[in-house]
Amino acid sequence: MGASEPSIGYLVKHAQALLRARMEEDLAPLGLTVSQYSCLYRLSVEPGISAAALARSVFMTRQSMGAMLQPLTDRGLVRRPQQADAGRALPIALTASGAALLEDARPIVDAVEREMIAELAPSERAALAEGLARCIAGLSR
């Protein structure tokens, strides 16, 4: 890679920033941010997850997660018991309203992702996904 060529890290960050900005813009009419969408999505696949585990899964701190959950709770999209059944962790669950909003948001997010990869052939999409997965694995050691 020459000195005038952007690094792969820069390209990944640039793509991520554009993807996030576009998703923020397209989710705004639903009153959702990308982080809120990510929380709702994670809760749909892992109901009852703790706030700490949810924070880790969406790349947030536990403190930020507390602030994130309050508006979702206030809107009736998630529910948290006042007291844990066992242990200290309070399980978080998606409400019916949260699930309905997530179903409205998913096609929006999917459309942005489809637009992002529209110029890639199927084999290039597969190679990109594999390459990024290997990058993640390399940095996760």
matplotlib code that plots the C-alpha trace (Angstrom):
import matplotlib.pyplot as plt

x = [0.0, 1.5, 1.7, -1.1, -3.5, -5.8, -5.2, -7.7, -8.5, -9.4, -11.6, -13.4, -13.9, -15.1, -17.6, -18.8, -19.2, -21.2, -23.3, -24.1, -24.9, -27.3, -29.0, -29.4, -31.0, -33.3, -34.4, -35.1, -38.7, -39.3, -37.8, -34.9, -31.2, -28.9, -27.9, -31.6, -32.3, -29.3, -30.6, -34.1, -32.6, -30.4, -33.4, -35.3, -32.7, -31.8, -34.8, -34.0, -30.4, -28.9, -28.0, -24.3, -24.5, -26.6, -24.1, -21.2, -23.2, -23.9, -20.4, -21.5, -20.4, -22.8, -23.2, -24.2, -26.6, -28.5, -29.1, -30.0, -32.6, -34.5, -36.1, -36.9, -38.6, -40.4, -41.8, -42.9, -40.6, -38.7, -39.4, -37.2, -38.4, -37.7, -36.2, -34.3, -35.8, -32.4, -29.0, -28.4, -28.9, -32.2, -33.4, -34.6, -37.3, -38.8, -42.5, -45.1, -44.7, -40.9, -41.2, -43.6, -41.3, -38.4, -40.4, -40.9, -37.2, -35.7, -36.6, -35.1, -31.8, -31.8, -32.3, -29.3, -27.2, -28.4, -27.5, -24.0, -23.2, -25.2, -22.0, -20.5, -20.9, -22.2, -18.6, -17.3, -19.9, -18.9, -15.2, -15.8, -17.8, -15.1, -12.3, -14.0, -14.7, -11.0, -10.0, -12.3, -10.8, -7.3, -8.0, -10.0, -7.0]
y = [0.0, 3.3, 6.4, 8.1, 5.2, 5.2, 2.5, -0.3, 0.9, 4.3, 2.8, 0.7, 3.6, 5.8, 3.2, 2.7, 6.5, 6.8, 3.8, 5.1, 8.6, 7.2, 4.9, 7.7, 9.9, 7.1, 5.9, 9.5, 9.5, 6.5, 8.4, 5.9, 6.3, 3.6, 2.7, 2.4, 0.2, -2.0, -2.4, -3.3, -5.8, -7.4, -7.7, -9.4, -12.1, -12.4, -11.5, -11.1, -10.0, -7.9, -4.3, -5.0, -7.8, -5.7, -2.8, -5.1, -6.6, -3.1, -1.6, 0.8, 1.3, 0.2, 3.8, 4.8, 1.9, 3.1, 6.5, 4.7, 2.4, 5.2, 6.8, 3.3, 2.4, 5.8, 5.1, 1.6, -0.1, -2.1, -3.1, -3.7, -5.2, -3.1, -6.2, -9.2, -12.7, -14.1, -12.5, -8.8, -8.4, -6.9, -8.6, -6.3, -7.4, -6.0, -5.0, -5.6, -1.9, -2.3, -5.4, -3.6, -0.6, -2.9, -4.6, -1.1, -0.2, -3.4, -2.8, 0.7, -0.7, -3.5, -1.0, 1.1, -2.0, -3.2, 0.3, 0.1, -3.2, -2.7, -2.2, -5.5, -8.8, -11.7, -13.2, -9.8, -9.5, -13.0, -12.0, -8.8, -10.5, -13.2, -10.6, -8.4, -11.5, -12.4, -8.8, -9.0, -12.3, -11.0, -8.1, -10.1, -12.2]
z = [0.0, -1.1, 1.1, -0.8, -0.5, 2.6, 5.1, 5.5, 9.1, 7.7, 5.0, 7.6, 9.9, 7.0, 5.9, 9.5, 10.0, 6.7, 7.6, 11.0, 9.8, 7.1, 9.5, 12.1, 9.4, 8.2, 11.7, 12.9, 11.7, 14.0, 16.9, 17.1, 17.1, 15.8, 19.4, 20.4, 17.4, 18.3, 21.9, 20.6, 18.1, 20.8, 23.1, 20.4, 20.0, 23.7, 25.9, 29.5, 29.0, 31.8, 31.2, 31.5, 28.9, 26.6, 26.9, 25.9, 23.0, 21.5, 22.3, 25.0, 28.6, 31.4, 32.5, 28.9, 28.8, 31.8, 30.1, 26.9, 28.5, 30.3, 27.2, 25.8, 29.1, 29.2, 25.7, 26.8, 24.4, 27.0, 30.6, 33.5, 36.8, 40.0, 41.6, 40.2, 40.6, 41.4, 41.7, 41.1, 37.4, 36.3, 33.1, 30.3, 28.0, 24.8, 25.1, 22.3, 21.4, 21.2, 19.0, 16.7, 16.4, 15.7, 12.9, 11.4, 11.8, 10.4, 6.7, 7.0, 8.4, 5.8, 3.0, 4.1, 4.2, 0.8, -0.6, 0.9, -0.7, -4.0, -6.0, -4.8, -6.6, -4.5, -4.3, -3.2, -0.5, 0.8, 0.6, 2.5, 5.2, 5.6, 5.6, 8.2, 10.4, 10.2, 11.1, 14.1, 15.1, 14.7, 17.0, 19.5, 20.6]

ax = plt.figure().add_subplot(projection="3d")
ax.plot(x, y, z, "-o")
ax.set_aspect("equal")
plt.show()
